[in-house]
Amino acid sequence: MPLADRLRQLRARADLSREMLARMAGISASGLAKIEYGITDPAWGTVLRLAQALGVSVEAFADAEPSKEKKGK
């Protein structure tokens, strides 16, 4: 499963808005949107902060694949 899809799934399961998760993870809402739409892949530190904010281990992203297509490039 692409990382973008996995992140959206975990965020929905946690019943968090994009803005709320972004605030909890210390990133911008627009940056989170770019990750969720597969426009950019997050740095490892961002994945760690997202996992912590979602209350999951980083292994929750273990089966996630990087974005195959970068939009706008």
N, C-alpha and C positions, 0 to 999 in steps of 0.2 A: 504494500500500500504506500503510495507517495506520502512523503512527510506532510505536505500541505493537507491532505485528506485526514491523516491521523491526528494532526493538531486540531482541525475543526471538530473531529469526532470527540476528542478528549475535552475540548472546551464546551461542547454541547452537553456532554455527560456531566460536567461540573456545573452546568447551568450558569455560565459566566458570559457576559457580553464581551465583545472584542476590547472595548475600552477598559473594562474592569480587569481583564487578564493582562492587558498591556501595562496597566498601572501596577499591578501586583508583581509583574516580572521586571519592571523597571525599563521598559522599552516603549517606543511611541506606538500609538494605535495604527498609524499609517505603516510603520515597519512591520507590525504584526499582520496587517492586511496583506502586505507584499509576500510574507511567508505563507499565509493561508491560501493565497491565489497562485502560489508556485512561481512568483516572479523572481524571488530570491531565496536562497537557502541560508538558514541561520548559522551563525558562528557557534562553535561548541558551547561557549559560555552562555549564549542566549538559550540554547536547548536546555542547559542545566537550570537556568532561571525559570524557564517556562515549566519544566517538570516540577520544580519546587512550588511554583505558584499553583499548579494544577493538583498538587498533592500526590504525584505519581513518581515512580523512579524513572531514571533515564532509559531503563529497559523498555518502558512503554513505547519509546520511539525506535526500539531496536530493529523492528521489521520495516521501518519506514525507509523509503527510497528517496534519494535526492530528486529534485525537479528535473525532468528529462528535457523540458523545453523552457528556455528563458524567454519570456515575452519582452518584446521591445528591443531585442538584440539581433 
